[in-house]
Amino acid sequence: QVQLVESGGGLVQAGGSLRLSCAASGSIFSINVMGWYRQAPGQQRALVAAISSGGSTNYGDSMKDRFTISRDNAKMTVYLQMNDLKPEDTAVYYCHAVTMTFPSSIYWGQGTQITVSS
C-alpha cells in the first residue's frame, strides 16, 4: 500500500503562483510514476503532469507553459510549481502514484483545493 499526502493548496489571485507537494509513504519502493490530476466542478479528472522515477515528464494539454513538475526520489515527494495561475485553473488537485508492479496499482491522494480569484 502507498499513502499520498498533499499540501500547498489554497486561494490565490490570478497571476499568482503556488507550489504543491505530495509525499508518498508505505511501499514506496514500488512507485514508478508520480504526478497530478485535477478536477473542476462538472468536469472529468484530467492529467496535469506526471514524472517517472527516471525523470521523464508528461504534461496535459496546455499545462507545460505555466506548470513544472519535479521529483525528489530520496524524499519520495513530487512537486508541482504553478505560475501565472488563471481562474480556469480552479479545481481540486489530486496526487497520484503508479507502481511498477505487475499488474500496476494506482494510488490517489485526498485532493487539495486550489481557487484562483480574478
C-alpha positions as CSV (number, residue, x, y, z in Angstrom):
1,Q,0.0,0.0,0.0
2,V,1.0,3.6,-0.7
3,Q,-0.2,6.6,1.1
4,L,-0.1,10.1,-0.5
5,V,-0.3,13.3,1.4
6,E,-0.7,16.6,-0.5
7,S,0.0,20.1,0.7
8,G,0.2,23.6,-0.7
9,G,-3.3,24.3,-2.0
10,G,-5.3,27.4,-1.2
11,L,-6.6,30.6,-2.6
12,V,-4.5,32.8,-4.9
13,Q,-5.2,35.7,-7.1
14,A,-4.9,35.4,-10.9
15,G,-1.3,35.8,-12.0
16,G,0.0,34.3,-8.7
17,S,2.0,31.2,-8.1
18,L,1.6,28.1,-5.9
19,R,3.7,25.0,-5.3
20,L,2.0,21.7,-4.5
21,S,3.8,18.9,-2.7
22,C,2.9,15.3,-2.4
23,A,4.8,12.9,-0.1
24,A,4.5,9.2,-0.5
25,S,4.8,6.7,2.3
26,G,4.3,3.0,2.7
27,S,5.5,0.7,-0.1
28,I,7.4,3.5,-1.8
29,F,9.9,1.1,-3.4
30,S,7.2,0.0,-5.8
31,I,6.4,3.5,-7.1
32,N,7.3,4.4,-10.7
33,V,5.3,7.3,-11.9
34,M,4.0,10.1,-9.7
35,G,2.0,13.1,-10.7
36,W,-1.0,15.3,-10.6
37,Y,-4.5,15.3,-11.9
38,R,-7.1,18.0,-11.4
39,Q,-10.9,18.0,-11.4
40,A,-13.0,21.1,-11.8
41,P,-16.7,21.1,-10.9
42,G,-18.7,19.3,-13.5
43,Q,-15.6,18.2,-15.4
44,Q,-13.7,14.9,-15.6
45,R,-10.4,14.4,-13.9
46,A,-7.6,15.5,-16.2
47,L,-3.9,15.0,-16.3
48,V,-1.8,18.0,-15.2
49,A,1.6,16.4,-15.2
50,A,3.4,13.2,-14.3
51,I,7.0,12.2,-13.8
52,S,8.7,8.9,-13.8
53,S,11.3,7.6,-11.4
54,G,13.9,8.3,-14.1
55,G,12.8,11.9,-14.6
56,S,10.7,11.6,-17.7
57,T,7.8,14.0,-17.7
58,N,4.4,14.2,-19.4
59,Y,2.1,17.2,-19.3
60,G,-1.5,17.6,-20.0
61,D,-2.7,19.9,-22.8
62,S,-1.6,23.5,-22.3
63,M,0.0,22.7,-18.9
64,K,3.6,22.8,-19.8
65,D,3.9,26.5,-20.4
66,R,3.0,27.5,-16.8
67,F,3.4,24.4,-14.7
68,T,6.5,22.5,-13.9
69,I,6.7,19.1,-12.2
70,S,9.7,17.8,-10.3
71,R,10.5,15.0,-8.0
72,D,12.8,14.2,-5.1
73,N,13.3,10.4,-5.1
74,A,15.2,10.4,-1.8
75,K,12.1,12.0,-0.1
76,M,9.7,10.3,-2.5
77,T,8.0,13.6,-3.0
78,V,6.6,15.2,-6.1
79,Y,6.2,18.9,-6.6
80,L,4.1,21.0,-8.9
81,Q,5.1,24.6,-9.4
82,M,2.3,26.6,-10.9
83,N,2.9,30.1,-12.2
84,D,0.6,32.7,-13.8
85,L,-2.4,31.0,-12.4
86,K,-5.8,31.7,-14.0
87,P,-9.3,31.4,-12.7
88,E,-9.8,28.3,-15.0
89,D,-7.1,26.6,-13.0
90,T,-9.5,26.4,-10.1
91,A,-10.0,22.8,-9.3
92,V,-9.2,20.0,-6.8
93,Y,-5.7,18.8,-7.5
94,Y,-5.0,15.1,-6.8
95,C,-1.7,13.5,-6.4
96,H,-1.3,10.0,-7.9
97,A,1.2,7.3,-7.9
98,V,1.6,4.3,-10.2
99,T,3.5,1.2,-9.1
100,M,5.9,-0.7,-11.2
101,T,4.4,-4.0,-10.1
102,F,2.5,-6.3,-12.5
103,P,-0.3,-5.6,-12.6
104,S,0.3,-2.0,-11.6
105,S,-1.6,-0.2,-8.9
106,I,-2.7,3.4,-8.8
107,Y,-3.0,5.3,-5.6
108,W,-4.6,8.7,-5.1
109,G,-4.2,11.4,-2.5
110,Q,-7.2,13.0,-0.8
111,G,-7.0,16.1,-3.1
112,T,-6.3,19.7,-2.4
113,Q,-8.4,22.6,-3.4
114,I,-6.9,25.5,-5.5
115,T,-9.1,28.5,-6.1
116,V,-7.8,31.3,-8.3
117,S,-9.7,34.5,-8.0
118,S,-10.0,37.0,-10.8
